[in-house]
Amino acid sequence: MIHVDGFLAALVAAFLLGIVNAIIKPILVFLTFPITVLTLGLF
C-alpha cells in the first residue's frame, strides 16, 4: 500500500508523473512506429 504524507506531496508527485508521461510517450511512439508499420499494427 502506498502512503503519501499530505495532499501537496501527492499533487507534486502526480504533476511530475504527468510531465514524464507527456515527454516519454511521444518518444516511444516515434521509436516504435517502424515496428508498427512492419507488423501492420498487429502488435
C-alpha atoms as one frame of an Amber mdcrd trajectory, in Angstrom:
protein
   0.000   0.000   0.000   1.227   3.485  -0.825   1.216   6.182   1.836   1.705
   9.861   0.986   2.292  12.495   3.659  -0.014  15.313   2.705  -2.079  16.477
  -0.209   0.642  18.738  -1.599   3.126  15.854  -1.862   0.570  13.791  -3.778
  -0.187  16.731  -6.055   3.501  17.282  -6.832   4.015  13.557  -7.488   1.025
  13.458  -9.849   2.282  16.548 -11.676   5.780  15.084 -12.107   4.420  11.762
 -13.351   2.216  13.618 -15.826   5.170  15.618 -17.158   7.323  12.489 -17.509
   4.482  10.700 -19.304   3.992  13.653 -21.668   7.697  13.580 -22.587   8.291
   9.815 -22.791   5.150   8.728 -24.680   5.800  10.671 -27.928   9.401   9.426
 -27.968   8.280   5.812 -27.570   5.620   6.205 -30.273   8.233   7.669 -32.627
  10.746   4.890 -31.927   8.235   2.040 -32.252   6.478   3.374 -35.374   8.605
   1.314 -37.830   7.728  -1.890 -35.957   4.055  -0.935 -36.066   4.248  -0.392
 -39.831   6.091  -3.674 -40.459   3.603  -5.724 -38.453   0.627  -3.831 -39.935
  -0.406  -2.757 -36.439  -0.926  -6.270 -35.105   1.258  -5.641 -32.040
